[in-house]
Amino acid sequence: MKFSKYYIFIIGLALTFSITSCNEDRFLDKEPIGKLSSETYLETDEEVKTVIVGIYNSMQNNFSSGAWASVYFIKNLPADDCLAGSSPGDQTGYQNIDDFAIQTTNAKIEAIWTNFYKAISSANTIINLVEPNTDAKQEMIAEAKALRAYQYLELVTMFGGVPLMTVNPVSSADYHLPRASVVDVYAQIEKDLSEAIPDLPMKSEYSATDRYRMSKGAAQAYYGKALLYQKKYADAATQLAAVISRGEYDLEPNFADVWTKETEFGQESLFEISYTAQEGYDWGNFPWGGGNENNIEVQLQGPRGNLFNLSGSSLDIVNGWGFNMPSAKIGQAFIDAGDTERGNATVISAADFEATGGVIEDENAHDYEGFMRLKYVTRASETSTNGVAELNYTTNWRLLRYADVLLMAAEAYHFSDQDGLALVEINKVRDRASLADIEASDDVFQAIVTERQLELAFEGSRYWDLVRWDLAVQELGSLGYSANKHELFPIPQNEIIANNSISETDQNPGY
């Protein structure tokens, strides 16, 4: 009998759950509870919270793993704003995603698939086994539903229809699930979020140590995003408008501050993945197989030393390992738009880099197209002296921020024939960038396309925006994108081998 890989985490989850140590200002500071009997497990609020923390740990690992499989990279690399970087033979799984040479055996894609289902199985444990007999448990059941919806929203966006596991298996007959339809996956996402939102706390109602957790506003924004991606524009506008009108979030005054340590969980942040340097990793104790508490992917994508010589530069930047290089196209897009404020905080041209005292060592380096990335760059102030600096970055990934909410609302308004309201939201984002307002006489849809390209560069939105707008062939065709294939990633081959309910004929088109 075949056993699907995403089920290997489930047996015993209702009885045991261990977590790695967590920073007290980011995650629950609690020792692993070890194995508990079925009579006592998940009875207290603290026991339930331990499993909740485990979901976030799975998500943390899925975005920054010593095993080099990051949702952040995988969502960004197919787009036209970045390239894999480093050298052609370094991390071939990433290089192949970047070059549209994606195979069903890509280990990076398989790893994130597995981690998504690990988080889902933990969420199922709470949803199905916890009695809502306290206010805290009721809130955490809602939180688990919202977190399960988030995992499925990522999965359906990247893979299309996927196995829909809402109850963890209890017998061998439960281990194998077919691919659900895209419609059914979205229906589950909507169900989970609509049930979760009324019981979730506001962001401001969480304590300082719980700021990483899913809030009412974040869940409602993801609900709006799920509706938008289904082209349910009027409904999406309603959900996103509720987030905006609540007044809980705002744009950071300075665009360049959005990714700094000082603005983590700040007014623009709805949801982010948090990291810590408390482990003080060095070259001997870093968990290269995964499970690290730091954001190693920041080091992975810092400017490579054999290309960018920073020794004489006035920039507050240190070298990294050279992945996620900016494309010439995104650099030129900022120039063409006259978008100096956001451009200067996102990329720096070779000429401007050299003006700081830096030196370009190899103009023919792999995937170098004349720019260095500044958004999510390696800064000495973002790592720790507790251990080796390269291995202790604490930069949080901002998964959802208010500017994105405003631009999604603008899109939803535009496609529901409310351009007046669309202009209000899009111009809030442009005002922060010191750009002139878009007028009713302008091409509003094109303005939305451009704003999302510039505002959200290197944040994992560009590729999926182009796909859902049917602009991918136009913008990515010259890079190797093929219609009727690259709209989705392949279902991992090991999943097809392991799962009796999925066959080769169920694979996504073109693979």
N, C-alpha and C positions, 0 to 999 in steps of 0.2 A: 504494500500500500504506500502511496506517495503522501508525504506530509509537506504542506506549503510552508515556506520559510517564515512568512509573517505570523504563523501560529506558534512558533517555537517559544515565544515569550509568555504564552497564555497559561499553560499548565502550572498550577501553583500560585498564580497571581492573586487569586482570592485568599490565599493563605499566607503568602510571603511577599515582602517587597523591601528591598534594600536600596538605599540611595547613597550617592557619594556626598562628601562634605560640601557645604554651601556657605557662601559669604552671608553674614548676618544682615547686611543691608540690601541683599539681592534675593536670597532664598531663605527658607526656613532653616535656622541653625539648630539641627537636631541630629543626634546620632542615629544610625540605622536601627530599626526596631527588631530586625531579625525575623525569626519564624514565630508566628502566633497561631494558636489553635483556631479552628473554625468557630468555636463558641465565643471567642473574645474579639476576633479580628473585625475591624471596621465598626466597632460599637461606639467608640469615643470620637469626638471631633478631631482630636489630635491624630488618631490613627487614619482617619479619612484624609486629613491634610497631608499626611506622609505620602499617600498615593497620588494626591494632586501634585505635590512637589516632584514626584517621579515622572509625571507627564511632562513637566517643564524641563526636567533633566534630559528626557528623550529628545525634546525639541532642541534644546541647547546643543546636544551632540549632533543632531541632524544638520545644524548650521555651521558647526565648527568642530571637526573631528581630526584627531591625530592620524586617522586612517585616510584622510584626504578625500572625503566625500561630503560636500557641503551643498545644501539646497541653494544657498546664496550664489555660489559659483554656477551651479547647474542651471538656474533660472536666468542668469545674466549672459552666459557665454554664447548662446545662439544669436543674440541681438547684434545690432550694427553699431553699438556704442562702445563695445569692448572686444578684445581679442584674448586668446589664452595666455600668450606671453611665455616667459622663461625660455626654454629651448624646445625644438620640435619633438624630442624624445622624452621630455619631462612630463610625467603624469599624462600618459597617452589618452586616458579616459576623458580628461578635460580637453585635450587638444582635438579629439575626435568630435566632441560636442560642438566646439567652436567651428570646426571645419565642415559640419554637416556630414561627417563620416560616422554616424551613430550606428552602433550595432546592438543587437538584442542582448549581447553578453557584456555590455558596458558595466564595469564594476561600480562606477560612481552612481549610476542610475539605480542599479540593484540595491545599493546600500541605503539610499534615501527612501526607496520604496519600503524596505524592511523597517526603517526607523519610523516612518509614518504609521505603519501598522502596530508597531510597539506602543506608540502613544495612544492609538485607538484602543488597543486591548486594555490599557490601564484606565482609560476613560470609561470603557464598558464596565469594568469592575465596579466603579463608583455608581454609575447610572443604574446598574442592575442589582447591586447587592446592598446598597446603603439605604436605610430607612430614613425618610426626611423628618425625624422626630425632634430635631432642634433647628433653630434658625440657621446656624452655621452649616449644618448638613444640607439643608435645603439650598443654601447658596452654593455649596460645593457641588451638588448634583447639577445645578444650573451651569456652573463653571465647567464641569466635565462635558456637558452637552455642547457648550460653545467651543471648547477645545477639540472635541471630536469633529464638529462641523468645520473648524479651521483645517484640520488634517485632510478631510475629504474635499474641501474646496481646493486645496493645493493639488491633491491627487487628480481630481476630475479635470482641472485646468491643464495639467501636464500629461495625463495619460488617457483622458476620456473616461468611459465607463470602467469601473474597477469593482472587485469583489466588495460587497456591502456587508460588513461585519458589524452588527449592532449588539449581538449577544455572543459572549465568548463560548467556544465549544466545550461540551461536557462529555462527549462521546466521539468515537472515531468517525461516525457518520456526519458529524458537524464540521469536520476539518476542511472540507472542500466546498468552495463556493464559486459559482460562475461569475463572470463579469456582469454587473448590473448595467442597465442602460444609463446614459448620461442623464436622462430625465429623472430616473429613479434616484440617482446619487444626489442630484440637486434637490429633489423633493425631501430627502433625508436631511440635507443641510438646512433647508428652510424650516423643517419641523424642529430640528434641534435648536436653532437660533431663536425661533419664535417662542419656544417653550422656555429657553434660558433667559432671555432679555428681562422679563418682568422680575425675576428673582436675583439678578446680578447686582452687586453694589456699583455705585458710581466710582470713578477713579479716585475721587477725593475722599471716599469713605474707607479706602484701604489704608492701613498703617504704612509708615515709611518702609518697614521691612517686607511689605507685601505688594509693593508697587509694580512688580513684574507680572501680576496676575491679570487675567482677563476681566475687563470691566463691562458695565452695561454699554457705555459708549463704543468701545471696541467691537463688542458683539453686534451692535446695531449697524456699525459701519461695515462689518464683514457681511452682514445680511444684505445691506445695500449693494455691496460688491457682487455677491452671488446673484442677485437679481439683475444687476447691470450686465453681467457676463451672459445671462440668458436672454438679454434684450427685452426684459420686462421693465421698460424705462420709467413708466409712471410710478410703479411700485418702488423701484430703486430710488427715485427722487424723493418719495415720501420718507423712506428710511434714512436717507442721507440728510435730508432737511431737518429731521428730528435731532440728529447728532449736532448739526450746526446751530440750530435754534436754542439748544440747551445751554449754550454759552460756556461749556466746560473746557473747551480747547481754544487755542489761538495759535497764530503763526509766531515763531521766534522773530523778533525785530530784525536780526541780522542773519541772512541765509547761511553764512559761513559758520555760524554757531550751532547749527542743527545737529552736527555729529560730534560735538565736543563732550568731554566727560561732564562738564558743568550742566549740560542740558539733558542728561539722561533722565528719562521719565518726566521730562519737562512739559510745558504747556502745549507743545506741538505733537507730543508723542501719545499715540493711542495704545500701541502694543509694541513691545520690543523684547528681544532675547538678550538675557543678561549673562555676563561673565565675570570671573573673579581671578585675582592673582594670589589668593591666600595659600595656595599649594606651594608657591615658590619653586616652580619647576626648574630643573637644570637638565643638562644633557644625559644624565644618568637615570633620573626618575620620571621623565616625561612619558606619559602613556601613549606611545606611538600607535598602538592598536585602536585608540579611541577611548572615550570616556573622560577626556580632559575638561577641566573647569575654566580654562582660559580660552580666548579667541585666537587660536593658532592661525586661522585663515587671514587675519590681518597681516601677520608676518609673511604669510605665503604670497600676499599680493603687494607687498611693499616694493619700491623701485629697486631693481636689481643692480648690484654694485658694479658689475662689468659693463653696464650701460650708462647708468647715472652716477657720476662721481660727485658726491655731496660734500666732500671734505672741505671745500672752500666756499660752499653755498651758505647764504644767510637764512635759508629756509629751516624751519624747525622740523626737519624730516630726517629719519635715519633709513638705511637701506634694509630691504627685505629680499624676498626670493623671486620677485619679478612676474607674478601672474596677474591676470586681469588688466591688461594694458589698454589704454584708451585708443579708440580709432581716430583716424584723421577726420572722419565724417562727423563725429560728435564735436571735435574741436572746431571744425569749420561751421557747424550749426550755431554755436554760440557767437561766433564772429558775424555770421550772416544776420543773426537776429539782433545784433547790437547789444547782446546780453552780457555786459561786462561784469556785473555783480555776481551773478550765478556762475558765469564762465570762470572767473578768477578763483572761485571757491571749489571748482570741480576739476579743472585741468590746467596745466601750464604748458605753454609752447616751448620748443627748444630754445628759441631766441630769448624768451623771458626767463627760462631756467638759467641760461648762460649769463644773463644780466645779474642774477643773484650770486654769481661766482661759481656756479656749478659747471661741470664739464660733461658733454656727451662723448662717451668713450667709443661707441660703435654705432654709427648711423645705419648700418645694415643688419642690426640685431633682429632676431626673430620677432615678428609681430610689432616692431617699433614703427610708428607712423608719424612721428614728430611731436608727440605730446606725452606728458607724464600726468598720471591721475593724482588729484589732491583730495577728492572725497574718499573717506575711509582709508587714508594714507597712514603709513607708519610714522608716528610721532613719539619722541622720547617721553613726552608727558603722559602718554596713554598706556605705558607699560610700567613695570615695577622693578625696583632694585632688589626686591626679595626673590633671589634666584637669578637666572639668566634672562636678560632683557628680552631677547628674541622670543622666549617661550612664555611670556607672562603679560600679553596684551589683554586689557579688560574692556576693550571697545564693544559696546552693545550694538547689535544689528537693530535698526529701526524698521520693524516689519510693516507698520502702518502709522502714518503721520497725517496731521491735519491738512496739509497742502494736498495730499492725495485725495482726501475726503472731498475737499472743495472742487477739485478737478473732476472727480467721479460725479459729483452732483451737477456740475456744469454739463457734462456729457449726457446725464440722464435728463436734465431739463431740455437740452438741445433736441434730443431725439423724441421728446414728448411735446414738441412745438411750444416751448417756453423759453425762447432765446433771451428774453429780457432778464429772466432769472439766471440763465446760464452766464450771461455777461457779468452779473454781480459777483458770482463766485470766481470766475476765471480772473477777473480784474483784481480781486483781493490778492491772488498769488502774484500777479504781475506788479502790483503796487509795491509789494515787498521787494521785488527785484528792480525797483526804480524804472519800470518800463511804462510806456504810454498805454492807456486803456484800449481794449478792443471795442470797436464800435459795432452797432447793429448792421452797418453797411459792409462790414468785413465778412470774410468766410469764417463763420464761427466754428465749424467742424475742424477746419485746418488749423485754426488757432488752438483748439483743444489738443490736436495731434502734436503740434509744436511745443505747447506748454508742457505736456507730459514728457516729451522727449528731453527737454532741457531741465525741468524741475526735478525729474525722477531718474536722471541718468545714473547708471550703475546701481540701481535699487531693485532690479529684477522685474520691472514692469514692461519695458520697451518691447521685448519679443512677443509677449502674450497680447499686448495691445495691438501690435501689427497683425497678428494672426486673427484676432477677433474682429478687426476692422477690415479684413480682406485686403490688407496692404502689404502682406509679407512678400509676395512674389515681386511686387514693384520695388520694395526697399531692400530685400535680401536675396533676390534671385541671382545677382552677380556674385554672391558669396557662397552659393551652393544650395540654397534653399529650393526644395521641390514641392510644388503643390500636390495635395493628396498624399503626402507622406509626412512632411516635417511639421504639420500642425500639432502633432503629438509626439511624445517620446514612445519608444516601444515598451510593451509589457516585458519585464525582465525574463530572459529565457529560462532561468532557474525556476521562476514561478510557474511557467508553463509545464516544465518537466515535473515539478513537485505536486501540482494541483490537478487532481483527476477531473475537475469540472472545467478546466480551461485547456483548449487544444491549440495546435498551430493555426488552425483556421480562425481562432479568436484573436489573433495578433492584430495590432493596428496596421492599416494599409501601408504598403511599401516596404515593410521589414521582413 
